[in-house]
Structures are given as structure tokens and as C-alpha cells.
Amino acid sequence: MPKFRFETIDSDRTTISEEELASADLASPRAIEKAHAVLLAHRSVDQTASITKVYDEAGYLVATVNFSDVMRDESRRQPISDPFPEEPGVIRSG
């Protein structure tokens, strides 16, 4: 299996890791997962400028994930709750 290098860059640090994936098509979803993990680990730092780049074994860029991609993916994961929670003891008609 080919190796891919994941490089996550935010305001004050760069995180680099390598991973074997079955194909380049899996690089972008995996990059979103890795960027999300870095985002959770460094919540106190402004992450809006963070970016994750994925390179193949030859050094070619195969995927780029921006902060907005991670947040969009996160919003799909969390269920949307009722925007108007009911107060205890209140019964809605209907």
C-alpha cells in the first residue's frame, strides 16, 4: 500500500505524520479526521487559519483540507437539536 504524508499547519505548530492508505481517494477523508483531532487537541488556539495537506510518496500534493472543511464535516456529524427546548411542565397543544 502507498504511504501518504499528512502535514497539519496551524498558527504556531506543524504536525506531520505518515500513513499507508489503499488509494489516494482515501487521503481527503483521512485528512479531515486528522485535522479534526488536531482541532480538538488545541481548542484554546485560533484554528481558523489551519490547513492540512496530504502528499503521496513522490511528494505530490494529493489533498488539501482547510479549517472550513473540518467544521463542515463536524456539523454533519452532530445531530441538530430542537432550537426551542421545552420548559418543564409546559405542554404544547396540537
N, C-alpha and C positions, 0 to 999 in steps of 0.2 A: 504494500500500500504506500502511496506517496505521502511525504511529510509536508506539513504546512507550518509556516511561522506566523504566529499571531502577535501583533505589536499594538498594545493599547497605550495611547498617549493622552494624558490629561495635563492640567495646568502645571504640575510640578514633578511629575514622575512618568516613567515609561515602564510598562510591564511587558516582558517578552516571554513567550512560551512556544514550544513546538508540539505538534500532534500529528498522528497519522490518521488520515481520513480516506474513505473508499474512493471519493471523487471530489473534484473542485466544486461541484454543486452543493456539497455539504458545508463548504467553507463559510458562506454567509450566515446561515442559521447558527452555526457553532460560534462564529464571531459575535453574534448578538448575545448568545448565552455568556460568553466570556466577558463582554463589555458590561453586561448586567451584573455579573458577580463583582467586577471592579467597582461599579457604581454603588452597590450595596456596602462594600468594604470601606469606601471612602465617602460616606454620606455628608460629612462636615465640609467637604471641599466642593466648590462650584464645578460641576461636571458638564456644563453646557457646551464647553469647547472640546470635550473629549472625542477621540476618534480611534477606531480600531481598524488596522489594516492587516490583510492576510496575504502572504507571499507563498508561492509554490517553491519547490526545491531549486528551481533555476533562478529564483529571485524575482520572478514576475508578479506584479500585483494582481490578485485574483478576486479580491473583495474589499470593500470599504464600508464600515459601519459608523455612522455618526450618532451623537447623543440622541437626536430626534428619532432615529430608527429604534433605539433601545426603549425609549419612552413609548413609542407607538406600539411596540411589541408588548411592553408591560401592560398597557391599557387593554390589550386583547386578553391577557391572562386573568385579570381581576374582574370578577362579576360586578356589574353595575347594581348598586343598591338603590332602594327606594329613596328618591330625593326628599320626600316628605314623610319622615318616620312618624308613626302614630304615637300620640301621647298615651300613657297608661290610663285606662278607664274610658277612653274615647272610642265610641263605636261609629263607624261610618254607615250612612244609610245606603240602601240600594241593594 
